[in-house]
Amino acid sequence: MMIYECLFYFFLYSFLGWCLEVIYAAVQKRRFVNRGLLSGPLCPVYGTSMVFFLIFFGGLKESPLFLCLACACVSGVFEWGTGILMEKLLGRKCWDYSEYRDHIGTYICLRFIAIWAVAALVMIEFFHTFVVSFWNMIPMLLGRILLGVLFTALCVDTIATFAALRKQKIQLEYVQEIAQGIRQISRALDNAITRRVERHMEQIFPSQELAQEEREARRREKEAKAFIFAYGCGFHKLVWLFFLGAFGGDLVETVFCRLTMGRWMSRSSVVYGPFSIVWGAGIAGFTFLLHRYQDKKDTSLFLLGTVLGGVYEYVCSVFTELVFGTVFWDYSKIPFNLGGRINLLYCFFWGIAAVIWMKGLYPRLSVWIEKIPMRAGKLMSWTFVVFMTCNILVSGLALARYTQRSNQVPAQNELDVLLDERFGDQRMEAIYPNAILR
């Protein structure tokens, strides 16, 4: 799918998700309530989830059961991660499922995940065909202009909303004017959110005032952050976990290949250094989602790790094939596999790894990271970010050119010539020995 096509799906399904939330709230409270965080009639989490489903799980349309399970897992992860992120940014929970027995960490609820999964399945299997037909009827120029206007309005709405929630005054008059225009559009749709954003938030989350104990805990945490490097599970901690996880994951896989295959094999994801991006991103992401639950039972962590690991590995497989035209692993010869992208045995490995990581390794590594001097730690964090960003960019270009060469595509410019010289087939085969070019 092209970018502007994905944007169309994003806005459409964000609006439809907003409508569903409004209908649900109307049934529950017997009155109209805007359920969107933003002023406009959009719930971006729905649009983002649907675009994600269409891109990464479109190949599962022939397997409704697996498609439904995948949608359930990703819906839960999206809501879970969004809930944690919003709490970190705004200092309060935007939703709380603690009143339901089947909640997980108060951020997600199994009954709603099941409903969203079935709804997503119906959308993808039946409704989305009509959406595609409708999009194809819109002239390209008109569609791009419309999406440009909607995207600009969304950006302004997001800035205005978050500034209000953070108690910051917006000085730019044109931003205020556009935000007011968005409110007028919402009013035309009978959107009850015509009041100020702060009053809107109080209407949606009337019980979200922080308790005195929680306020005191946040005050102590804020004071600790000023003196302890990478305190808690913030940006710097996640950067270090990503870097160390990428290195450690590559080392583990290399040793594993040596023990099982009898030979040393590169398992790196990038052209410079022994780093596995899948492991690094997985460890950072898992820690961000699970660090609050490291005291839970091993069984719970194992199940969460198994499900999240399977979804994550499947998504990574689809992503690398779509972007680079390369398949880095193929489990089609292993029993209980799904499209060769994941298999049940390795999903169990993810579950075991989650328990070992959250119970044993992460607490010790976290303490070690926090002992690093503040100035040196921040300098090294940004060094890691710059180095790995450049490394991933160069690796992506080298892989794309590697795929082109396999398809007999000659060099088109000086960059292609440089990539052919620096990253020839022999070097790429040594770095990615198991890569299958498509």
Rosetta blueprint (number, residue, H / E / L):
1 M L
2 M L
3 I H
4 Y H
5 E H
6 C H
7 L H
8 F H
9 Y H
10 F H
11 F H
12 L H
13 Y H
14 S H
15 F H
16 L H
17 G H
18 W H
19 C H
20 L H
21 E H
22 V H
23 I H
24 Y H
25 A H
26 A H
27 V H
28 Q H
29 K H
30 R L
31 R L
32 F L
33 V L
34 N L
35 R L
36 G L
37 L L
38 L L
39 S L
40 G L
41 P L
42 L L
43 C L
44 P H
45 V H
46 Y H
47 G H
48 T H
49 S H
50 M H
51 V H
52 F H
53 F H
54 L H
55 I H
56 F H
57 F L
58 G H
59 G H
60 L H
61 K L
62 E L
63 S L
64 P H
65 L H
66 F H
67 L H
68 C H
69 L H
70 A H
71 C H
72 A H
73 C H
74 V H
75 S H
76 G H
77 V H
78 F H
79 E H
80 W H
81 G H
82 T H
83 G H
84 I H
85 L H
86 M H
87 E H
88 K H
89 L H
90 L H
91 G L
92 R L
93 K L
94 C L
95 W L
96 D L
97 Y L
98 S L
99 E L
100 Y L
101 R L
102 D L
103 H E
104 I E
105 G L
106 T L
107 Y L
108 I E
109 C E
110 L H
111 R H
112 F H
113 I H
114 A H
115 I H
116 W H
117 A H
118 V H
119 A H
120 A H
121 L H
122 V H
123 M H
124 I H
125 E H
126 F H
127 F H
128 H H
129 T H
130 F H
131 V H
132 V H
133 S H
134 F H
135 W H
136 N H
137 M H
138 I L
139 P L
140 M H
141 L H
142 L H
143 G H
144 R H
145 I H
146 L H
147 L H
148 G H
149 V H
150 L H
151 F H
152 T H
153 A H
154 L H
155 C H
156 V H
157 D H
158 T H
159 I H
160 A H
161 T H
162 F H
163 A H
164 A H
165 L H
166 R L
167 K L
168 Q L
169 K L
170 I L
171 Q L
172 L L
173 E H
174 Y H
175 V H
176 Q H
177 E H
178 I H
179 A H
180 Q H
181 G H
182 I H
183 R H
184 Q H
185 I H
186 S H
187 R H
188 A H
189 L L
190 D L
191 N L
192 A L
193 I L
194 T L
195 R L
196 R L
197 V H
198 E H
199 R H
200 H H
201 M H
202 E H
203 Q H
204 I H
205 F L
206 P L
207 S L
208 Q L
209 E L
210 L L
211 A L
212 Q H
213 E H
214 E H
215 R H
216 E H
217 A H
218 R H
219 R H
220 R H
221 E H
222 K H
223 E H
224 A H
225 K H
226 A L
227 F L
228 I L
229 F L
230 A L
231 Y L
232 G L
233 C L
234 G L
235 F H
236 H H
237 K H
238 L H
239 V H
240 W H
241 L H
242 F H
243 F H
244 L H
245 G H
246 A H
247 F H
248 G H
249 G H
250 D H
251 L H
252 V H
253 E H
254 T H
255 V H
256 F H
257 C H
258 R H
259 L H
260 T H
261 M H
262 G L
263 R L
264 W L
265 M L
266 S L
267 R L
268 S L
269 S L
270 V L
271 V L
272 Y L
273 G L
274 P L
275 F L
276 S L
277 I H
278 V H
279 W H
280 G H
281 A H
282 G H
283 I H
284 A H
285 G H
286 F H
287 T H
288 F H
289 L H
290 L H
291 H H
292 R H
293 Y H
294 Q L
295 D L
296 K L
297 K L
298 D H
299 T H
300 S H
301 L H
302 F H
303 L H
304 L H
305 G H
306 T H
307 V H
308 L H
309 G H
310 G H
311 V H
312 Y H
313 E H
314 Y H
315 V H
316 C H
317 S H
318 V H
319 F H
320 T H
321 E H
322 L H
323 V H
324 F H
325 G L
326 T E
327 V E
328 F L
329 W L
330 D L
331 Y L
332 S L
333 K L
334 I L
335 P L
336 F L
337 N E
338 L E
339 G L
340 G L
341 R L
342 I E
343 N E
344 L H
345 L H
346 Y H
347 C H
348 F H
349 F H
350 W H
351 G H
352 I H
353 A H
354 A H
355 V H
356 I H
357 W H
358 M H
359 K H
360 G H
361 L H
362 Y H
363 P H
364 R H
365 L H
366 S H
367 V H
368 W H
369 I H
370 E H
371 K L
372 I L
373 P L
374 M H
375 R H
376 A H
377 G H
378 K H
379 L H
380 M H
381 S H
382 W H
383 T H
384 F H
385 V H
386 V H
387 F H
388 M H
389 T H
390 C H
391 N H
392 I H
393 L H
394 V H
395 S H
396 G H
397 L H
398 A H
399 L H
400 A H
401 R H
402 Y H
403 T H
404 Q H
405 R H
406 S H
407 N L
408 Q L
409 V L
410 P L
411 A L
412 Q L
413 N L
414 E H
415 L H
416 D H
417 V H
418 L H
419 L H
420 D H
421 E H
422 R H
423 F L
424 G L
425 D H
426 Q H
427 R H
428 M H
429 E H
430 A H
431 I H
432 Y L
433 P L
434 N L
435 A L
436 I E
437 L E
438 R L
